[in-house]
């Protein structure tokens, strides 16, 4: 930030610290009567530094985590479905597949890994030797995770998972992994890109050892069918001529509203579409 670090001082007699029950500290950012300090003062950068110091996360990460924590299941499905639809335009991986994995693996965005690392798909730090193209910046989050043996029994391991600054960056890395990860000289998930059958796509993912759960394919298919996630695979599947509203409250056809939502999702912004009721 450009300021001199004057260090940490213990002064428990200060009124705020003395009368606060929780562990507390006061952050002295600068001297407001010092022209040199005032000249480099930037409230946004200071706030971001404080957030990173307390949470270990960038402000974008904290904002996305707060958004996930506040969403209902229905809102999360719409949110991740729209983002997966936008991702599909560049990755070629079915939006219903990406969305279903995010829903199942993250518990509708409420898992520890989702809220602490914006990792919605259980992406570990080490994947296929990490020889595929990835924009992941190397940050990790360590936690215990349950794995299933071939006989159906479970065991727990402590593993390092990838941590992401935004949900959008998680989705991009997840798709890049499915599209480019290798097992030896072969693609680990060969055929996933361009596959238009979600069950077949899940079978490819399971065969590539993405997850140890024995009924992983059936679980994912159930998520797709419960929430009709195939609607995110192509806007043409919304047949009736209903009007829809985006977050700005403006009315569009389904195709217009969906395209607008995809544009927002590409920029990390949430949008939920609602059918408009015309009151006469």
Backbone torsions as a table, in degrees:
resi	resn	phi	psi	omega
1	UNK	NA	-12.0	179.0
2	UNK	94.4	-1.0	-179.6
3	UNK	-96.2	155.5	176.5
4	UNK	-79.2	131.2	178.2
5	UNK	-78.1	113.6	-178.5
6	UNK	-90.7	6.5	173.8
7	UNK	83.9	-177.5	-178.6
8	UNK	-103.6	135.0	179.5
9	UNK	-125.8	137.8	176.3
10	UNK	-95.0	114.7	178.1
11	UNK	-137.2	70.5	-175.7
12	UNK	-65.4	-11.3	179.8
13	UNK	-79.4	-10.3	178.4
14	UNK	-63.0	142.1	-169.8
15	UNK	-55.1	-48.9	-176.4
16	UNK	-61.6	-43.8	-178.6
17	UNK	-70.9	-37.6	-177.9
18	UNK	-67.3	-32.4	-174.5
19	UNK	-106.8	15.5	176.1
20	UNK	-104.9	127.4	-177.7
21	UNK	-74.8	-38.1	-178.1
22	UNK	-77.5	156.6	171.7
23	UNK	-54.9	136.2	-172.7
24	UNK	-147.0	156.9	172.1
25	UNK	-146.4	156.4	175.5
26	UNK	-108.9	134.1	179.8
27	UNK	-105.0	115.6	176.7
28	UNK	-95.9	107.1	-172.5
29	UNK	-79.2	-41.1	-175.9
30	UNK	-167.2	174.4	172.9
31	UNK	-98.5	117.0	-175.6
32	UNK	-72.4	-11.6	178.7
33	UNK	-103.3	12.5	178.4
34	UNK	-105.6	115.0	-176.8
35	UNK	-56.1	-35.9	-179.4
36	UNK	-67.8	-41.2	178.0
37	UNK	-65.9	-44.4	-178.0
38	UNK	-63.2	-33.7	-176.3
39	UNK	-65.3	-28.5	-178.0
40	UNK	-108.6	10.2	-177.4
41	UNK	-66.1	129.7	177.3
42	UNK	-144.2	102.8	-173.9
43	UNK	-61.3	-39.7	-177.9
44	UNK	-65.1	-42.7	179.3
45	UNK	-67.4	-37.1	176.9
46	UNK	-63.7	-45.7	-179.6
47	UNK	-60.9	-42.5	179.4
48	UNK	-63.4	-38.6	179.1
49	UNK	-66.5	-38.5	178.5
50	UNK	-66.0	-44.4	178.0
51	UNK	-59.0	-46.9	-179.0
52	UNK	-64.2	-37.1	179.7
53	UNK	-66.2	-36.9	-177.1
54	UNK	-83.4	-44.5	-172.1
55	UNK	-99.7	-17.5	-174.2
56	UNK	76.3	9.1	-176.8
57	UNK	-122.0	155.2	172.0
58	UNK	-71.9	160.4	-178.1
59	UNK	-61.8	-33.0	178.3
60	UNK	-62.9	-40.7	178.8
61	UNK	-62.8	-46.3	-179.1
62	UNK	-62.1	-40.0	179.9
63	UNK	-65.4	-44.5	179.0
64	UNK	-65.0	-39.9	179.3
65	UNK	-64.4	-40.7	177.8
66	UNK	-64.3	-37.4	178.7
67	UNK	-64.2	-43.9	179.2
68	UNK	-63.4	-42.7	-177.0
69	UNK	-62.9	-30.0	-175.4
70	UNK	-88.1	-12.2	-174.0
71	UNK	-78.7	144.0	166.9
72	UNK	-76.9	171.0	177.2
73	UNK	-60.6	-43.0	-179.8
74	UNK	-62.1	-42.4	179.6
75	UNK	-66.4	-39.2	179.7
76	UNK	-64.7	-41.2	179.5
77	UNK	-59.5	-46.2	179.3
78	UNK	-64.7	-42.2	-178.9
79	UNK	-61.3	-53.2	-176.2
80	UNK	-73.4	-29.6	177.2
81	UNK	-64.4	-44.2	178.2
82	UNK	-64.6	-41.8	-179.9
83	UNK	-67.6	-37.9	178.0
84	UNK	-66.7	-34.7	177.5
85	UNK	-64.6	-39.9	177.2
86	UNK	-66.9	-40.9	178.9
87	UNK	-63.2	-36.7	-178.5
88	UNK	-59.3	-31.1	-178.2
89	UNK	-63.2	-27.3	-179.0
90	UNK	-107.2	-31.2	-175.3
91	UNK	-89.9	-29.3	-176.0
92	UNK	80.4	7.2	178.8
93	UNK	-96.2	131.1	-176.2
94	UNK	-50.3	132.6	178.2
95	UNK	-61.5	-37.6	179.9
96	UNK	-62.5	-33.5	178.7
97	UNK	-70.7	-49.0	179.0
98	UNK	-61.1	-44.7	-178.2
99	UNK	-65.7	-43.7	-178.3
100	UNK	-62.9	-42.6	177.5
101	UNK	-62.2	-42.5	179.9
102	UNK	-63.7	-41.7	-179.5
103	UNK	-65.2	-49.9	-176.3
104	UNK	-67.4	-49.4	-174.0
105	UNK	-69.0	-31.3	-174.8
106	UNK	-101.0	-1.1	-176.5
107	UNK	59.6	49.8	-179.3
108	UNK	60.9	37.6	176.0
109	UNK	80.1	11.1	-174.9
110	UNK	-110.5	2.8	180.0
111	UNK	-70.2	160.9	177.1
112	UNK	-57.4	-44.0	-177.5
113	UNK	-66.5	-35.2	178.9
114	UNK	-68.4	-46.0	-174.7
115	UNK	-77.2	-30.1	-177.4
116	UNK	-93.8	-24.9	-175.3
117	UNK	-133.1	2.6	-177.5
118	UNK	52.6	30.9	178.2
119	UNK	-101.5	101.0	-174.4
120	UNK	-89.6	-5.0	-173.8
121	UNK	-127.0	17.0	178.8
122	UNK	64.7	31.6	-178.4
123	UNK	-71.8	115.5	-179.7
124	UNK	-79.2	162.1	-178.5
125	UNK	-64.8	-37.8	179.8
126	UNK	-105.6	115.6	-178.4
127	UNK	-136.0	119.1	176.8
128	UNK	49.8	39.3	179.8
129	UNK	71.4	5.6	-179.9
130	UNK	52.3	37.6	-179.0
131	UNK	-94.3	-2.3	-179.1
132	UNK	-92.9	160.8	-177.1
133	UNK	-69.5	122.2	-177.7
134	UNK	-142.8	140.6	176.9
135	UNK	-97.6	7.3	178.1
136	UNK	-57.0	135.7	-173.8
137	UNK	-89.4	3.5	174.5
138	UNK	97.0	-6.7	179.7
139	UNK	-70.1	144.5	-177.5
140	UNK	-129.9	162.5	173.3
141	UNK	-135.9	126.1	-174.5
142	UNK	-102.4	130.8	178.6
143	UNK	-156.9	163.1	174.3
144	UNK	-77.1	147.2	178.9
145	UNK	-143.5	146.3	-179.6
146	UNK	-91.9	134.2	176.6
147	UNK	-121.8	151.2	-178.3
148	UNK	-110.4	132.8	176.2
149	UNK	-80.9	168.5	-179.6
150	UNK	-63.7	-25.1	179.3
151	UNK	-85.4	2.5	177.9
152	UNK	95.5	-12.7	179.5
153	UNK	-77.4	162.0	-176.2
154	UNK	-116.1	153.8	172.1
155	UNK	-144.0	160.1	-175.9
156	UNK	-113.5	135.9	175.6
157	UNK	-129.0	154.1	173.4
158	UNK	-97.1	124.6	-173.4
159	UNK	-133.9	156.3	175.0
160	UNK	-95.5	125.7	179.7
161	UNK	-111.7	156.9	177.3
162	UNK	-73.1	139.7	175.5
163	UNK	-113.5	139.9	-173.9
164	UNK	-123.2	149.8	177.7
165	UNK	-75.1	-26.2	179.9
166	UNK	-146.4	160.6	175.1
167	UNK	-63.1	-39.2	-179.7
168	UNK	-59.1	-38.7	-179.8
169	UNK	-72.5	-32.0	172.1
170	UNK	-60.7	-49.3	-177.3
171	UNK	-59.4	-42.7	-179.9
172	UNK	-62.9	-41.8	-179.4
173	UNK	-70.1	-39.4	178.3
174	UNK	-60.1	-45.8	179.8
175	UNK	-68.2	-38.4	178.0
176	UNK	-63.0	-36.2	177.5
177	UNK	-65.8	-49.5	-179.8
178	UNK	-61.2	-36.7	-176.3
179	UNK	-78.8	-31.4	-170.0
180	UNK	-120.1	-8.4	-178.2
181	UNK	-62.9	144.5	-177.9
182	UNK	-121.3	148.3	170.4
183	UNK	-116.9	97.2	-171.1
184	UNK	71.8	-125.9	-179.7
185	UNK	-95.3	-3.7	-176.9
186	UNK	-103.9	154.1	173.1
187	UNK	-66.7	132.0	-178.4
188	UNK	-64.9	-36.9	-177.7
189	UNK	-119.0	49.3	-178.4
190	UNK	-56.1	130.7	179.0
191	UNK	96.0	-6.0	-177.9
192	UNK	-70.5	-38.9	179.6
193	UNK	-73.0	123.7	179.7
194	UNK	89.1	-7.1	178.2
195	UNK	-67.0	129.9	-176.4
196	UNK	-106.7	4.6	179.0
197	UNK	-111.7	112.6	-173.2
198	UNK	-64.5	-36.6	178.4
199	UNK	-64.3	-43.7	177.8
200	UNK	-61.4	-39.0	178.9
201	UNK	-62.5	-42.5	178.5
202	UNK	-65.9	-35.6	177.2
203	UNK	-64.4	-38.2	176.9
204	UNK	-64.2	-43.5	-179.3
205	UNK	-64.0	-43.7	178.8
206	UNK	-65.3	-42.0	-180.0
207	UNK	-63.0	-27.9	177.9
208	UNK	-83.5	6.7	176.7
209	UNK	66.1	36.9	175.7
210	UNK	-64.2	-39.1	-177.7
211	UNK	-137.5	153.7	-178.4
212	UNK	-90.8	-13.5	-177.8
213	UNK	-57.7	129.1	-175.5
214	UNK	-68.8	-30.9	-179.1
215	UNK	-107.4	32.0	-176.3
216	UNK	-58.5	-43.8	-177.9
217	UNK	-62.7	-47.1	-179.1
218	UNK	-64.8	-38.1	178.5
219	UNK	-61.8	-45.3	-179.5
220	UNK	-66.0	-42.1	178.1
221	UNK	-61.1	-38.3	178.4
222	UNK	-62.9	-38.2	178.3
223	UNK	-65.2	-45.0	179.0
224	UNK	-58.1	-46.1	-175.3
225	UNK	-73.3	-35.8	179.7
226	UNK	-62.6	-41.7	-174.3
227	UNK	-104.4	7.1	179.8
228	UNK	52.1	49.8	-174.2
229	UNK	-69.0	-16.1	178.6
230	UNK	-64.2	-16.4	177.0
231	UNK	-63.2	-21.3	178.8
232	UNK	-85.8	-7.6	-179.6
233	UNK	-79.8	-15.1	178.5
234	UNK	-173.8	129.3	-175.1
235	UNK	-67.1	-17.4	-177.6
236	UNK	-68.3	-10.7	-177.4
237	UNK	-80.1	-1.6	175.5
238	UNK	-98.5	97.9	-164.0
239	UNK	-84.8	-29.2	-167.9
240	UNK	-80.5	152.1	-178.4
241	UNK	-77.3	23.2	-178.6
242	UNK	-62.7	153.6	172.1
243	UNK	-92.1	148.1	-179.9
244	UNK	-128.8	154.0	-180.0
245	UNK	-117.8	139.7	174.0
246	UNK	-96.0	-169.1	-175.7
247	UNK	-65.7	-18.9	178.4
248	UNK	-84.7	-6.8	178.3
249	UNK	83.9	7.7	179.8
250	UNK	-87.9	150.1	-175.7
251	UNK	-97.8	139.9	-179.0
252	UNK	-143.0	165.9	164.7
253	UNK	-70.1	166.9	179.4
254	UNK	-58.2	-43.3	-177.5
255	UNK	-63.7	-43.3	-180.0
256	UNK	-64.6	-45.7	-178.2
257	UNK	-66.0	-40.8	179.8
258	UNK	-65.1	-42.9	178.5
259	UNK	-63.2	-38.4	178.5
260	UNK	-65.4	-41.5	178.2
261	UNK	-62.7	-38.9	178.2
262	UNK	-65.1	-39.1	178.2
263	UNK	-62.4	-42.9	178.2
264	UNK	-65.1	-41.8	-178.5
265	UNK	-60.9	-37.1	178.8
266	UNK	-63.4	-21.2	178.6
267	UNK	-105.3	18.2	175.1
268	UNK	73.8	20.9	-177.8
269	UNK	-107.8	138.0	-178.3
270	UNK	-82.5	140.4	170.6
271	UNK	-144.8	138.2	177.1
272	UNK	-121.3	129.8	-178.6
273	UNK	-93.2	137.7	179.4
274	UNK	-127.8	136.9	176.6
275	UNK	-68.4	134.1	-177.8
276	UNK	-88.1	130.1	174.1
277	UNK	-95.2	122.3	-179.9
278	UNK	-87.9	114.4	-179.8
279	UNK	-95.6	123.3	-177.1
280	UNK	-97.5	NA	NA
